[in-house]
Amino acid sequence: MTVDLYKDDFARLADAEIFQAIEAFTRITEPIAVRPRESFVLDFKEEWGDKALRTVAGFAHTFGGLLIIGVSENDAQPNELVGEESASELKTRIASSIGTNISPTPSYEIAECNHPSKPGRKLAVVRVRQGHQLYYYTKKGEHPIYIRNEDQSVPADAAQLRSLIERKTSASQKESEVTHRVTTLRPSVQLRKTAALEGNPARIPTSLQIVLCPFDHPGLILDSTVEQQFRKLVSNNFSFRYRNTHVEHEDERWVDFYDWRWFRPADRHESVWRITAAGDIAYGRQARIRAADGERHAWSLGDAIVDMLLLIGVARSIWKSSSFYGEALLLLGVTIHDLHLEANIVTDVWSTSSPAASHEIYDFNSALRDSIVSVQSDNVGSASATSVFNSGLPHDAITDTIANVMNQLLRSLTYAADRNNLKRAVEHFLRAAA
């Protein structure tokens, strides 16, 4: 199957597939006349450096694009796949360089491969998505704003800078619209069976809600195929909560949304997932658990983080099928009713785990316990936290976003938390899930 460097998931490509894709894309074995030319959305660099950083910033401000490292060029066309000498991971060095020198970090993905005939030399593909912010190149002595002009990355002039600022203003208006969508969506994603059994919606045991709303419409058309894809993704990510138990499934569809509900009669555990025609993804569940001491009811910080990461995975897959790689508003909300906070992850995410994954989960729990600096008495009330996250960033690049959201939530509930330990916990879980 032919690899599309503009769209395909880099994480699923083997080393040889990446090299073959670069070789096919550059047509390096064919006459120079038929090889692709550098353009608004394509650039070749023999090695990673300042010029490559300018290209990343320029792509982010213009139409996005592909930057292929390790390719020499002649008159804006690929000349040879030379590779760049690199004793360690080239993509790690590239990611660190982007994060250090471009602020805020634009949306990007990186694939790297070894050069099969040149030991010690590697090639990389950096796929950059267009953003709605100003991405400042912060390196000393450089112009702060770059744009793409044909096959060049050049400093923005006054008119171009004004256009970028106007685009950012438009993005702020979109953020206001998305905030309204979130506000409207939250009350409609409810645990109906639990509320009916309690006789009063206000008496629902601790509930957790996660809402993801993209700023730009991903071009989603709701039909049976999308519903089936949504159910499959939810099952793949969340079935662990209902493993080996009787569960009642129910779906509901309207013109502009589709709901899938799960209910376990044994303990009244209910979950609901929603997808809308605007590309919004929402999730709610009854979050009351039995604390580790077996005596008190609690809500789990670890479980909330796991749910958030898994739902982001569902959203990424849905949006990717519509070629959407943009920014979205993430909201996490909890409603608390006299429950104790349990830091550890309580639910068994994997029925069987490798020793390495088990070790990462152990470290995940340890970091979570360390993240709670001051524990308050049992809380009553509700709290929420929001953040903008970029769905085009590599999955392991969202650790800051998740840590910020959890820190906001805990502080809203009057807990003192350590953000760095929260971030460390998220990193451990992502490694366990890899």
Secondary structure, DSSP 8 states (H G I E B T S, - for coil): ----TTTS-GGG--HHHHHHHHHHHHTTTS-GGGS---BTTEEEESS-SHHHHHHHHHHHHTT-EEEEESEEEETTEEEEE--EE-SS-HHHHHHHHHHHHEES---EEEEEEE-TTSTTEEEEEEEE---SS--EE-STTS-S-EEEETTEEEE--HHHHHHHHHHHHHHHHHHHHHHHHHHHHHHHS--HHHHHHHTSGGG--SEEEEEEEESS------SHHHHHHHHHHHHHHHGGGGTTS--EEEEEE-SSEEEEEEEETTTTEEEEEEEETT--EEEEEE--EE-TTSSSEEEEHHHHHHHHHHHHHHHHHHHHTTT---EEEEEEEEEEEEEEEE-S--S-S-SS--HHHHHHHHHHHHHHHHHEEE--S-EEEEEEEEEEEETTS-GGG-HHHHHHHHHHHHHHTT-EE-HHHHHHHHHHHHHHH-
